[in-house]
Amino acid sequence: MLRSIREQIDTIFREDPAATSMLEVLLCYPGLHAVVLHRIAHSLYGLRLRLLARLVSQLVRWFTGIEIHPGATIGRRFFIDHGMGVVIGETAVIGDDVILYQGVTLGGTGKDRGKRHPTLGNRVVVGTGAKVLGNISLGTTSRSGRAVWWFTRFPTIRR
């Protein structure tokens, strides 16, 4: 776990030129707090302690403004910059080295069962305010701006 936290901190220093010290990052980066605590909630979710996992995720949401469902699968070196309003749904899958900016939604489009949230490949960047909705895939090294991606009839779109 400590190695994972260190990797998250290194990612912040690599991706955010405003980061000035380790103490600042540890105390003032809600994206770091959300990702680290999501990993704990995700472990609880995997152990079928779903209510406890949801409670952890709701506390994180209350403190950070970032909502990550404990069922979401997140890769390494995931960075949420200015994370207020970020929402990540239960069946979302996020690859390695992904960056999300403020106000991004990785959401579903209805009451479908099964895989209903987006999949982001490795090295994907999703810009401020983007809404990526439905069971779609943004391939490796994709960049998405402020646009609505909503595909219910075509479940996998690859870029």
C-alpha positions in Angstrom: 0.0 0.0 0.0 2.8 2.4 0.8 4.4 1.8 -2.6 1.1 2.5 -4.3 0.8 5.8 -2.3 4.3 6.8 -3.3 3.5 6.0 -6.9 0.4 8.2 -6.7 2.5 11.1 -5.2 5.2 10.7 -8.0 2.4 10.9 -10.6 1.1 14.1 -9.1 4.6 15.7 -9.2 5.0 14.5 -12.8 1.6 15.7 -14.0 1.0 18.9 -12.0 3.5 21.7 -12.1 1.8 23.4 -9.2 2.8 20.7 -6.8 5.6 22.1 -4.7 6.2 19.7 -1.7 5.4 16.2 -0.5 3.6 17.7 2.5 1.4 19.9 0.3 0.4 16.9 -1.9 -0.4 14.7 1.1 -2.5 17.4 2.8 -4.1 19.3 -0.1 -4.7 17.0 -3.1 -8.2 15.6 -2.9 -7.6 13.4 -5.9 -4.9 11.6 -4.0 -7.2 11.1 -1.0 -10.0 9.8 -3.2 -7.8 7.3 -5.1 -6.1 5.9 -2.0 -9.3 5.5 -0.1 -11.0 4.1 -3.2 -8.4 1.3 -3.2 -9.5 0.4 0.4 -13.2 0.6 -0.5 -12.6 -1.5 -3.6 -10.9 -4.2 -1.5 -13.9 -4.2 0.9 -16.2 -4.4 -2.1 -14.3 -7.4 -3.4 -14.7 -9.1 0.1 -18.4 -8.6 -0.3 -18.5 -6.0 2.5 -20.5 -3.8 0.2 -22.2 -1.6 2.8 -18.9 -0.8 4.5 -17.3 -0.1 1.1 -20.1 2.2 0.1 -19.8 4.0 3.5 -16.1 4.6 2.9 -16.8 5.9 -0.7 -19.6 8.2 0.6 -17.3 9.6 3.3 -14.7 10.3 0.6 -17.3 12.0 -1.5 -18.3 14.2 1.4 -14.7 15.2 2.1 -13.4 15.6 -1.4 -16.3 16.1 -3.8 -15.1 13.1 -5.8 -17.5 10.1 -6.1 -15.9 6.8 -7.0 -18.1 3.7 -6.7 -16.2 1.0 -4.8 -16.9 -1.4 -7.7 -15.0 0.7 -10.2 -11.7 -0.8 -11.4 -8.8 1.7 -11.5 -5.3 1.1 -12.8 -2.0 2.5 -11.6 -0.9 6.1 -11.6 -4.4 7.4 -11.9 -4.5 11.2 -11.5 -7.6 13.3 -10.8 -6.7 17.0 -11.1 -9.0 19.6 -9.5 -11.4 16.8 -8.8 -14.5 18.5 -7.6 -17.6 17.0 -9.2 -15.8 13.9 -10.7 -18.2 10.8 -10.7 -17.1 7.3 -11.6 -19.7 4.6 -11.8 -19.7 1.0 -10.5 -18.7 -0.9 -13.7 -16.2 1.7 -15.0 -12.7 0.4 -15.8 -9.8 2.8 -15.9 -6.4 1.9 -17.3 -2.9 3.0 -16.2 -1.7 6.6 -16.4 -5.1 8.1 -16.9 -5.8 11.7 -16.1 -9.3 13.1 -15.3 -10.0 16.8 -14.8 -12.7 18.6 -12.8 -16.3 17.7 -13.4 -15.8 14.5 -15.4 -18.5 11.9 -15.3 -17.9 8.2 -16.2 -21.6 7.2 -15.9 -24.3 4.9 -17.1 -27.3 5.7 -19.3 -30.1 3.9 -17.5 -31.0 0.9 -15.4 -29.2 -1.7 -17.5 -27.7 -4.6 -15.7 -24.1 -5.7 -16.2 -21.4 -3.6 -17.7 -22.9 -0.1 -18.1 -20.1 2.4 -17.6 -17.2 3.4 -19.8 -13.8 1.7 -20.1 -10.8 4.0 -20.5 -7.6 2.5 -21.9 -4.0 3.4 -20.8 -2.8 7.0 -21.1 -6.3 8.5 -21.6 -6.9 12.1 -20.8 -10.5 13.3 -20.2 -10.9 17.1 -20.1 -12.9 19.3 -17.7 -16.6 18.7 -17.7 -16.7 15.8 -20.1 -19.5 13.3 -19.7 -18.6 9.8 -20.9 -21.7 7.8 -20.7 -22.6 4.2 -21.4 -20.7 1.0 -22.0 -18.1 2.5 -24.4 -14.3 2.3 -24.7 -11.9 5.1 -25.1 -8.7 3.4 -26.4 -5.1 3.9 -25.4 -3.8 7.4 -25.6 -7.2 8.9 -26.4 -8.0 12.5 -25.4 -11.6 13.5 -24.8 -12.6 17.2 -24.5 -15.8 18.6 -23.1 -18.2 16.4 -25.0 -21.0 14.0 -24.3 -20.3 10.4 -25.3 -23.5 8.5 -25.1 -23.8 5.3 -27.0 -26.5 2.8 -26.0 -27.0 1.1 -29.3 -23.3 0.6 -30.0 -21.8 -0.7 -26.8 -18.1 -0.5 -27.7 -16.7 2.3 -29.7 -12.9 2.3 -30.1 -10.8 5.3 -30.9 
